[in-house]
Amino acid sequence: MAHKKENYKMNEFAEAFIPIIAIIFTFGIPGALIFWALYIKHKERTKLMDMGLSPQEARDYFREMEKKPKNPLGTLKWGILFTMIGIGLFLGILLDEAGFKDELTGVMVLVFGGLGFIIYYFVASNKLKKDQQQIQQQNSTQN
């Protein structure tokens, strides 16, 4: 009887830490990541200044890095990926309701997520080929 009472108190003790751990993971980890990113950026700037760049030149260097062109197909990639993950999740839930194993939901999400990346690869490579052909045609008509 004393053993059951001791287990009950241990469960209460462990349950008291759940909100504390949730708060730490919710605010602590993102805070640590933000601090780490700012620290790395500071270290890069000080390293550039140690190499002889003035603070203004270091600031200009980072502005140039931020102005680099972004991947115009990045949004397409994430749209295809999340759509395919949604389809995989939907089919996994349907299969679960039909009586198949629960693990199929995770498998379907991973399979359809992978298919999403494959679809993106073909779409992006076709777009790049078309863009290169247009550039070549423009260069040949100008010459």
Backbone as numpy.savetxt, mean C-alpha at the origin, in Angstrom:
# Nx Ny Nz CAx CAy CAz Cx Cy Cz
-11.65 -26.02 42.42 -12.47 -24.82 42.42 -11.60 -23.56 42.42
-10.51 -23.60 43.14 -9.62 -22.44 43.20 -8.96 -22.20 41.85
-8.73 -23.27 41.11 -8.10 -23.17 39.79 -8.99 -22.41 38.82
-10.30 -22.67 38.85 -11.24 -21.97 37.97 -11.31 -20.49 38.32
-11.30 -20.19 39.62 -11.36 -18.81 40.05 -10.10 -18.05 39.61
-8.97 -18.73 39.67 -7.70 -18.14 39.24 -7.71 -17.87 37.74
-8.25 -18.79 36.94 -8.37 -18.59 35.49 -9.28 -17.42 35.18
-10.36 -17.29 35.93 -11.30 -16.20 35.70 -10.61 -14.85 35.93
-9.82 -14.75 37.01 -9.11 -13.51 37.29 -8.05 -13.23 36.22
-7.41 -14.28 35.72 -6.41 -14.10 34.67 -7.07 -13.59 33.39
-8.26 -14.10 33.06 -8.98 -13.62 31.88 -9.38 -12.16 32.03
-9.81 -11.77 33.23 -10.15 -10.36 33.47 -8.93 -9.47 33.30
-7.80 -9.95 33.79 -6.56 -9.21 33.70 -6.15 -9.03 32.24
-6.24 -10.10 31.44 -5.88 -10.03 30.02 -6.85 -9.14 29.25
-8.14 -9.21 29.60 -9.13 -8.40 28.90 -8.95 -6.92 29.19
-8.37 -6.57 30.32 -8.14 -5.17 30.64 -7.09 -4.55 29.73
-6.20 -5.37 29.19 -5.14 -4.84 28.33 -5.59 -4.66 26.88
-6.70 -5.21 26.49 -7.16 -5.10 25.10 -7.35 -3.64 24.68
-8.04 -2.80 25.43 -8.17 -1.40 24.99 -6.83 -0.66 24.98
-5.96 -0.98 25.92 -4.66 -0.32 25.97 -3.85 -0.68 24.72
-3.84 -1.95 24.38 -3.11 -2.39 23.20 -3.73 -1.79 21.94
-5.05 -1.71 21.88 -5.72 -1.12 20.72 -5.33 0.35 20.55
-5.28 1.07 21.64 -4.90 2.49 21.57 -3.45 2.63 21.12
-2.57 1.79 21.66 -1.16 1.85 21.26 -1.01 1.56 19.78
-1.70 0.53 19.28 -1.56 0.20 17.86 -2.24 1.23 16.97
-3.33 1.83 17.44 -4.04 2.81 16.62 -3.26 4.11 16.49
-2.68 4.58 17.58 -2.01 5.87 17.55 -0.49 5.76 17.59
0.02 4.77 18.25 1.46 4.64 18.43 2.20 4.27 17.15
1.73 3.28 16.45 2.43 2.84 15.24 2.38 3.91 14.15
1.23 4.50 13.83 1.27 5.59 12.84 2.13 6.77 13.30
2.09 7.09 14.57 2.92 8.17 15.08 4.40 7.85 14.92
4.77 6.61 15.20 6.17 6.21 15.04 6.59 6.26 13.58
5.70 5.85 12.67 6.02 5.91 11.25 6.20 7.35 10.76
5.34 8.24 11.22 5.46 9.65 10.84 6.77 10.23 11.38
7.07 9.93 12.64 8.32 10.40 13.24 9.52 9.87 12.47
9.49 8.60 12.11 10.59 7.98 11.37 10.78 8.66 10.01
9.67 8.92 9.29 9.77 9.57 7.97 10.36 10.97 8.11
9.92 11.73 9.10 10.47 13.07 9.31 11.94 13.01 9.71
12.30 12.04 10.51 13.69 11.88 10.93 14.58 11.57 9.73
14.14 10.68 8.85 14.91 10.31 7.66 15.07 11.52 6.75
13.99 12.28 6.57 14.06 13.48 5.72 15.06 14.49 6.30
15.04 14.65 7.62 15.98 15.55 8.29 17.42 15.08 8.08
17.64 13.77 8.23 18.99 13.22 8.05 19.48 13.44 6.61
18.59 13.29 5.63 18.97 13.53 4.24 19.38 14.98 4.03
18.60 15.89 4.58 18.92 17.32 4.42 20.23 17.68 5.08
20.46 17.17 6.29 21.72 17.48 6.95 22.89 16.87 6.20
22.71 15.70 5.62 23.77 15.06 4.83 24.09 15.91 3.61
23.05 16.45 2.94 23.27 17.32 1.79 24.00 18.60 2.21
23.65 19.14 3.36 24.31 20.36 3.83 25.76 20.06 4.21
26.02 18.88 4.75 27.40 18.49 5.07 28.23 18.36 3.79
27.56 18.04 2.68 28.27 17.90 1.41 28.53 19.26 0.77
28.01 20.33 1.37 28.32 21.66 0.87 27.14 22.41 0.28
25.95 21.83 0.26 24.79 22.54 -0.26 24.25 23.48 0.82
23.77 24.64 0.37 23.14 25.55 1.32 21.74 25.04 1.65
21.13 25.52 2.73 19.78 25.07 3.06 18.79 25.31 1.92
18.93 26.43 1.21 18.03 26.73 0.10 18.23 25.72 -1.04
19.48 25.37 -1.33 19.75 24.38 -2.39 19.21 23.01 -2.01
19.31 22.65 -0.73 18.76 21.37 -0.28 17.25 21.38 -0.42
16.62 22.51 -0.07 15.16 22.63 -0.22 14.76 22.51 -1.69
15.52 23.16 -2.56 15.24 23.09 -4.01 15.43 21.67 -4.53
16.43 20.97 -4.00 16.67 19.58 -4.41 15.45 18.72 -4.11
14.86 18.87 -2.93 13.70 18.06 -2.58 12.46 18.49 -3.35
12.35 19.77 -3.68 11.23 20.21 -4.51 11.30 19.59 -5.89
12.50 19.49 -6.44 12.68 18.87 -7.75 12.28 17.40 -7.70
12.61 16.72 -6.60 12.26 15.31 -6.46 10.74 15.14 -6.40
10.04 16.09 -5.77 8.59 16.00 -5.65 7.89 16.29 -6.97
8.57 17.01 -7.88 7.98 17.38 -9.16 8.11 16.29 -10.21
8.78 15.18 -9.87 8.94 14.11 -10.84 7.57 13.63 -11.30
7.44 13.29 -12.56 6.12 12.87 -13.04 5.68 11.57 -12.38
4.44 11.56 -12.02 3.85 10.37 -11.40 3.40 9.41 -12.50
3.21 8.17 -12.13 2.72 7.18 -13.07 1.26 7.48 -13.39
0.93 7.82 -14.64 -0.45 8.16 -14.95 -1.38 6.96 -14.86
-0.83 5.77 -14.88 -1.67 4.57 -14.80 -1.76 4.02 -13.38
-1.22 4.74 -12.40 -1.25 4.27 -11.02 -2.66 4.13 -10.48
-3.51 5.09 -10.79 -4.89 5.02 -10.34 -5.62 3.85 -10.98
-5.32 3.60 -12.24 -5.91 2.45 -12.93 -5.51 1.16 -12.25
-4.23 1.06 -11.87 -3.74 -0.15 -11.21 -4.51 -0.41 -9.93
-4.64 0.62 -9.09 -5.32 0.42 -7.82 -6.81 0.18 -8.02
-7.41 0.80 -9.01 -8.83 0.56 -9.30 -9.07 -0.88 -9.72
-8.24 -1.39 -10.63 -8.38 -2.78 -11.06 -8.14 -3.72 -9.89
-7.10 -3.44 -9.10 -6.77 -4.32 -7.98 -7.92 -4.41 -6.98
-8.43 -3.26 -6.55 -9.49 -3.28 -5.55 -10.80 -3.85 -6.10
-11.07 -3.63 -7.38 -12.26 -4.24 -7.99 -12.13 -5.75 -7.98
-10.97 -6.24 -8.37 -10.78 -7.70 -8.41 -10.78 -8.30 -7.00
-10.21 -7.60 -6.02 -10.27 -8.08 -4.64 -11.72 -8.13 -4.17
-12.51 -7.13 -4.53 -13.93 -7.13 -4.17 -14.67 -8.30 -4.80
-14.37 -8.57 -6.06 -15.01 -9.71 -6.73 -14.60 -11.01 -6.04
-13.31 -11.13 -5.71 -12.82 -12.32 -5.03 -13.47 -12.50 -3.67
-13.62 -11.41 -2.93 -14.27 -11.46 -1.62 -15.73 -11.86 -1.77
-16.41 -11.27 -2.75 -17.81 -11.60 -3.00 -17.98 -13.08 -3.34
-17.14 -13.59 -4.25 -17.24 -15.00 -4.63 -16.86 -15.92 -3.46
-15.88 -15.51 -2.67 -15.52 -16.30 -1.50 -16.65 -16.41 -0.50
-17.34 -15.30 -0.28 -18.48 -15.31 0.64 -19.61 -16.16 0.07
-19.84 -16.05 -1.24 -20.87 -16.90 -1.86 -20.53 -18.38 -1.72
-19.27 -18.73 -1.94 -18.87 -20.12 -1.79 -18.97 -20.58 -0.34
-18.68 -19.69 0.59 -18.81 -20.02 2.01 -20.27 -20.29 2.36
-21.16 -19.46 1.84 -22.59 -19.66 2.08 -23.12 -20.93 1.42
-22.46 -21.33 0.32 -22.89 -22.54 -0.39 -22.39 -23.81 0.30
-21.56 -23.66 1.33 -21.13 -24.83 2.08 -19.69 -25.22 1.88
-18.94 -24.46 1.13 -17.53 -24.76 0.95 -16.75 -24.28 2.17
-15.47 -24.59 2.22 -14.65 -24.22 3.37 -14.48 -22.71 3.47
-14.30 -22.23 4.70 -14.12 -20.80 4.96 -12.83 -20.26 4.33
-11.83 -21.12 4.21 -10.53 -20.68 3.70 -10.60 -20.22 2.25
-11.63 -20.63 1.54 -11.75 -20.25 0.14 -11.90 -18.74 -0.04
-12.44 -18.06 0.96 -12.59 -16.60 0.85 -11.23 -15.94 0.72
-10.29 -16.30 1.58 -8.95 -15.73 1.49 -8.25 -16.10 0.20
-8.44 -17.34 -0.22 -7.82 -17.79 -1.47 -8.38 -17.01 -2.65
-9.68 -16.81 -2.67 -10.31 -16.08 -3.78 -9.83 -14.63 -3.82
-9.67 -14.02 -2.66 -9.18 -12.63 -2.61 -7.78 -12.57 -3.20
-6.91 -13.51 -2.81 -5.54 -13.50 -3.32 -5.49 -13.81 -4.82
-6.28 -14.77 -5.27 -6.29 -15.13 -6.69 -6.78 -13.96 -7.53
-7.88 -13.37 -7.14 -8.43 -12.26 -7.92 -7.57 -11.01 -7.80
-6.91 -10.81 -6.65 -5.95 -9.71 -6.55 -4.80 -9.90 -7.52
-4.30 -11.12 -7.62 -3.24 -11.42 -8.58 -3.71 -11.24 -10.01
-4.93 -11.66 -10.30 -5.49 -11.45 -11.63 -5.61 -9.96 -11.95
-5.93 -9.17 -10.94 -6.01 -7.72 -11.13 -4.67 -7.14 -11.55
-3.59 -7.60 -10.91 -2.26 -7.13 -11.30 -1.89 -7.60 -12.70
-2.27 -8.80 -13.07 -1.99 -9.30 -14.41 -2.75 -8.48 -15.46
-4.01 -8.20 -15.19 -4.80 -7.37 -16.11 -4.16 -5.99 -16.25
-3.72 -5.41 -15.13 -3.07 -4.10 -15.18 -1.81 -4.16 -16.03
-1.04 -5.23 -15.88 0.19 -5.36 -16.66 -0.11 -5.31 -18.15
-1.10 -6.07 -18.60 -1.42 -6.09 -20.02 -1.98 -4.75 -20.50
-2.82 -4.12 -19.70 -3.37 -2.82 -20.07 -2.25 -1.78 -20.16
-1.37 -1.75 -19.17 -0.29 -0.77 -19.14 0.70 -1.01 -20.27
1.05 -2.27 -20.54 2.02 -2.54 -21.61 1.43 -2.18 -22.97
0.13 -2.44 -23.20 -0.51 -2.04 -24.46 -0.52 -0.52 -24.60
-0.79 0.18 -23.51 -0.80 1.65 -23.55 0.59 2.18 -23.87
1.61 1.62 -23.24 2.98 2.07 -23.51 3.38 1.79 -24.96
3.00 0.64 -25.50 3.31 0.32 -26.90 2.64 1.31 -27.84
1.37 1.63 -27.56 0.66 2.60 -28.40 1.31 3.98 -28.32
1.70 4.38 -27.12 2.36 5.68 -26.97 3.69 5.72 -27.72
4.46 4.64 -27.66 5.73 4.59 -28.38 5.51 4.62 -29.89
4.48 3.92 -30.38 4.18 3.94 -31.81 3.78 5.34 -32.27
3.00 6.04 -31.44 2.59 7.40 -31.80 3.80 8.33 -31.85
4.72 8.17 -30.91 5.93 9.01 -30.91 6.77 8.72 -32.14
6.89 7.44 -32.50 7.67 7.08 -33.69 7.02 7.62 -34.96
5.69 7.57 -35.03 4.98 8.10 -36.19 5.17 9.62 -36.28
5.10 10.30 -35.17 5.30 11.74 -35.17 6.72 12.11 -35.59
7.69 11.34 -35.12 9.09 11.61 -35.50 9.32 11.33 -36.97
8.68 10.29 -37.52 8.88 9.96 -38.92 8.17 10.99 -39.84
7.05 11.54 -39.40 6.38 12.55 -40.23 7.11 13.89 -40.17
7.81 14.17 -39.07 8.54 15.44 -38.96 9.83 15.40 -39.77
10.39 14.22 -39.95 11.65 14.10 -40.73 11.33 14.00 -42.15
